[in-house]
Amino acid sequence: MSENALLTDVPESNGRSEQPTYNGETEEHIHKSSESGEDKTPDSICDNGVKKNNTSVIGSNTTNTTNRAKKRKKAPRDATAPKQPLTGYFRFLNDRREKVRSENPTLSFAEITKLLASEWSTLPADQKQQYLDAAEQDKERYNREFSDYKQTEAYRLFSEKQSSEKQQENKKERNGTDINSEQNDIQQDKDNDFTGFDIPIFTEEFLDHNKACEAELRQLRKATSDYEAQNAVLQRHVDSLYAAVNRLESETNQQHTTNQVLQRHLDSLRSQLANCFATVPLPGTNEGATLQNIDNYVERLESLLNGNVEQSLRNAVRNAVSRFELIG
């Protein structure tokens, strides 16, 4: 087991009321750290690195069996909570592990941990005190950050979430048996509702039932044939509509092409009229024909020619028309 796992394990409640956990530790466990400032080597290792107490084989096997039978659930963590402090011993492990591993590449993780524990036991007091002082400073840092964290909205939401999950878990445990019983009753009711076909074959009742089924089947087949015929008629109508749409699209495209040709011809006529009558001003305006006023110019010229107009204007119009015919 790594030291991170050791840090995040939650101690048993021992009959006390449970407290919210943050980053895997209870608030009581975090704040009731030892005030002496001195870390202790794990109980299973003495000063010279040799195990002090030997547990009996029977007791060890019983404990392992119990742990395998009931795996302890990890406590949830709040990602926004401050990082929990490391003890001096774990700081020493983190500081020395890589070097010891490089010097002893064949040793397992457990063997390296035992070797480091023995080295910690024989470490001079002044060097050990450096790790203990750093751990104490980290602990003070954590206490300050945790006090600030308890005033945040994240702390309140996390506490409420833990309480709600605990209530739901207890409710599931209480209602588990009732739910299973209810599901069994529902399945039993479904099984009882199925009666099956309980008419003896080759009897009058069976033959009458068979005739009724055949008559119903014939009606269904006839209805199916009628629906298929109606679908065929509808499909022909759909095909006819598609053909009509295609014809309309073709005629529309053809008409669009014709309109474009006529528009080009009209623009050409307007341009020729404007060129021919540009030098023929109308009485009262003294304006000749242009592309912008050609339509209005032709209407006014027609009204003048239908009335009493000077002969000079008629001659000018006749000359312009003769030029138009030559251009055309």
Buried (B, 14 or more C-beta within 10 A) or exposed (E): EEBEEEBBEBEEEEEEEEBBBBBBBBEEBBEEBEEEEEBEBBEEBBEEBEEEEEEEEEEEEEEEEEEEEEEEEEBBBBEBBBEBBBBBBBBBBEEBBEEBBEEEEEBEEEEBBBBBBBBBBEBEEEEBBBBBEBBBEBBEEBBEBBEEBBEEEEBEEBBEEBEEEEEEEEEEEEEEEEEEEEEEEEEEEEEEEEEEEEEEEEEEEEEEEEEEEEEEEEEEEEEEEEEEEEEEEEEEEEEEEEEEEEEEEEEEEEEEEEEEEEEEEEEEEBEBBBBBBBEBBBEEEEBBBEEEBBEEBBEBBEEBEEEEBEEEBEEBBEEBEEBBEEEE
